[in-house]
């Protein structure tokens, strides 16, 4: 079943001075099936961050459409966007975005508090999420008391505790060391095996090699894609590296 359908997505920005137009997205089309794990890669300025912002309903496209589980995002009223995101999307950011004055437990539970869930339901959801992500023993600590890897796992727990239809990850390993990055990618794989649909934007070839499909964006369009098939992570890593080399050479030839 298709959970995310992106059709001919365009985004044009007009500068305040001079009226120059920048075409960040020029017609992006792809779909994501329920239970897929998709990575999106591209050079800086390729349009992948703009794409993620539109998928997160943080920005509106100039043209085209985004449909999440049958709902066209353009039809969601501005006043309902916050609740729509909370009920349908989970977010993991590069900089964790945890509140330092909240314990990890309170950070994780925040979306449920905002959604008006009962204390019993919150506790019922917290235990499995914390246990699965390996942070049950640090729930009462504050972000400044734990490692970067533990912060990001807490952020992942916050993202999935609402049972989102789609988990969006923006450079989730960007602020982590190699060991913590590997641990987080194993967490993502585990969540995906449990049925969580994941769409991740990343510069990291290693992170992308954990996905089941990799989309490459160049100059505002989908340039290429790779399916995992029977590849191991190491084999997919090599395929992604080769594709990035091809992408860069293509850019240099323009």
C-alpha positions in Angstrom: 0.0 0.0 0.0 1.3 3.4 -0.9 1.7 5.6 2.2 3.3 8.6 0.5 2.7 9.8 -3.0 4.7 12.8 -4.4 3.6 14.0 -7.8 5.4 16.6 -10.0 6.4 18.6 -6.9 7.7 22.1 -7.7 9.0 24.9 -5.5 10.2 28.3 -6.7 11.5 31.0 -4.4 11.6 34.6 -5.4 14.3 36.8 -3.9 13.2 40.0 -2.1 15.6 42.1 -4.1 15.7 41.9 -7.8 13.0 39.4 -8.1 15.3 36.6 -9.1 13.7 33.1 -9.1 15.3 30.0 -7.7 13.7 26.7 -8.8 14.5 24.5 -5.8 12.3 21.7 -7.0 11.5 21.2 -10.7 9.1 18.3 -10.7 9.9 15.6 -8.2 7.8 12.4 -8.4 8.1 9.3 -6.3 6.1 7.1 -3.9 6.8 5.3 -0.7 5.1 2.0 0.2 4.0 1.3 3.8 6.9 -0.3 5.6 9.6 1.0 3.3 12.9 2.5 4.4 14.0 5.2 1.9 17.1 7.4 2.0 17.3 10.6 -0.1 20.7 11.9 -1.1 22.0 14.8 -3.0 24.6 17.6 -3.0 24.0 20.8 -1.1 21.5 22.9 -3.0 20.0 19.9 -4.8 16.6 20.5 -3.2 16.4 17.7 -0.7 16.0 19.9 2.3 13.2 21.8 0.5 11.6 18.5 -0.3 11.7 17.4 3.3 10.2 20.6 4.6 7.3 20.2 2.2 6.8 16.6 3.2 6.7 17.7 6.8 4.1 20.3 6.0 6.5 23.1 7.1 6.4 24.6 3.6 4.0 24.7 0.7 4.9 23.7 -2.9 4.5 26.0 -5.9 3.1 23.1 -7.9 2.3 19.4 -7.7 1.0 17.5 -4.8 1.9 15.4 -1.7 -0.5 12.8 -0.5 0.0 11.0 2.9 -2.1 8.0 3.5 -4.8 9.3 1.2 -4.8 12.9 2.5 -3.6 15.7 0.2 -1.5 18.0 2.4 -2.7 21.0 0.5 -6.2 20.3 1.9 -5.0 20.5 5.6 -6.1 23.8 7.0 -3.3 26.0 8.4 -4.9 25.9 11.9 -4.9 22.1 11.8 -1.3 21.6 10.6 0.3 21.2 14.1 -2.2 18.4 15.1 -1.8 16.8 11.6 2.0 16.6 12.0 1.6 15.3 15.6 -0.8 12.6 14.6 0.7 11.5 11.3 4.5 12.3 11.3 7.5 11.6 13.5 10.6 13.7 13.2 14.3 13.0 14.0 16.6 16.0 13.5 20.4 16.4 13.3 20.5 18.6 16.4 18.2 16.4 18.5 15.9 19.3 19.4 15.4 18.2 23.0 14.5 20.6 25.7 17.3 20.8 28.2 14.9 21.7 31.1 13.0 18.4 30.5 14.2 14.9 31.4 14.5 12.5 28.5 11.2 10.9 29.7 9.4 14.3 29.5 10.9 15.0 26.1 9.7 11.7 24.8 6.2 12.1 26.2 5.8 15.7 25.0 3.9 14.8 21.8 1.5 12.7 23.8 1.0 15.4 26.3 0.2 17.9 23.5 -2.1 15.3 22.0 -4.1 15.1 25.3 -3.3 11.4 26.0 -4.0 10.0 29.4 -1.1 9.3 31.9 -1.8 5.6 31.7 -1.6 5.5 27.9 1.6 7.6 28.0 3.2 5.2 30.5 2.0 2.2 28.5 3.7 3.5 25.3 6.8 4.8 27.0 8.1 1.5 28.4 8.3 -0.5 25.1 9.7 2.5 23.2 12.5 3.2 25.7 13.3 -0.5 26.1 13.5 -1.0 22.3 15.8 2.0 21.9 18.0 1.1 24.9 17.4 4.2 27.0 15.2 2.8 29.7 18.0 3.3 32.3 18.5 7.0 31.5 14.9 8.3 31.2 15.2 10.4 34.3 18.4 12.1 33.1 18.5 15.4 31.3 19.9 15.9 27.8 23.1 17.5 29.1 23.7 14.5 31.2 23.8 11.9 28.4 25.8 11.1 25.3 24.9 12.3 21.8 23.9 8.8 20.9 21.5 8.6 23.8 20.1 12.0 22.9 19.4 10.9 19.4 17.8 7.6 20.6 15.6 9.7 22.9 14.7 11.8 19.9 13.8 8.7 18.0 11.6 7.5 20.8 9.8 10.8 20.8 9.3 10.5 17.1 7.8 7.0 17.2 5.8 7.1 20.4 2.9 8.6 18.6 2.8 5.6 16.1 3.3 7.9 13.1 2.4 6.8 9.6 5.8 8.2 8.4 9.1 8.9 10.2 11.0 11.7 8.7 14.7 11.9 9.6 16.9 14.9 8.6 20.6 14.1 8.7 20.1 12.0 11.9 23.7 10.9 12.2 25.2 14.4 11.4 26.0 15.2 15.0 27.1 11.8 16.1 30.5 10.0 16.1 30.9 6.8 14.0 30.0 4.4 16.8 26.8 6.3 17.8 25.9 6.6 14.1 26.2 2.9 13.7 24.1 2.3 16.8 21.4 4.7 15.6 21.2 3.0 12.1 20.7 -0.3 13.8 17.9 1.2 15.8 16.3 2.5 12.5 16.6 -0.9 10.9 14.9 -2.5 14.0 12.1 0.1 13.8 11.7 -0.6 10.1 11.6 -4.4 10.6 8.8 -3.6 13.1 6.8 -2.0 10.4 7.8 1.7 10.7 8.0 3.6 7.4 11.1 5.8 7.3 12.2 8.5 4.9 15.7 9.8 5.7 17.6 12.7 4.2 21.3 12.1 4.6 24.8 13.1 3.2 26.2 9.9 4.8 26.8 7.0 2.4 27.1 4.7 5.4 23.6 5.8 6.7 22.1 5.4 3.3 23.5 1.9 3.0 21.1 0.8 5.8 18.0 1.8 3.7 16.0 -0.4 1.4 16.0 2.2 -1.4 18.1 5.2 -2.1 16.8 8.2 -4.1 19.3 10.7 -5.6 18.2 14.3 -6.2 20.1 16.7 -8.5 19.1 20.1 -9.6 15.6 19.8 -8.2 14.6 16.4 -9.8 15.0 12.7 -8.9 18.1 11.8 -10.9 18.6 8.1 -10.0 17.5 5.5 -7.5 18.9 2.2 -6.2 17.0 -0.7 -4.7 18.7 -2.9 -2.1 17.4 -6.2 -3.5 19.6 -8.9 -2.1 22.5 -6.6 -1.4 24.3 -6.5 2.0 24.9 -3.2 3.6 28.5 -3.3 2.3 27.4 -4.0 -1.3 24.7 -1.3 -1.1 27.4 1.1 0.3 29.5 0.5 -2.9 26.5 1.0 -5.1 25.6 4.3 -3.4 29.3 5.5 -3.6 29.4 4.7 -7.3 26.1 6.6 -7.9 27.3 9.6 -6.0 30.5 9.7 -8.1 28.4 9.5 -11.2 26.1 12.3 -9.9 29.1 14.6 -9.1 30.7 14.0 -12.5 27.4 14.8 -14.1 27.3 18.1 -12.2 30.8 18.9 -13.2 30.0 18.3 -16.9 27.2 20.9 -16.9 
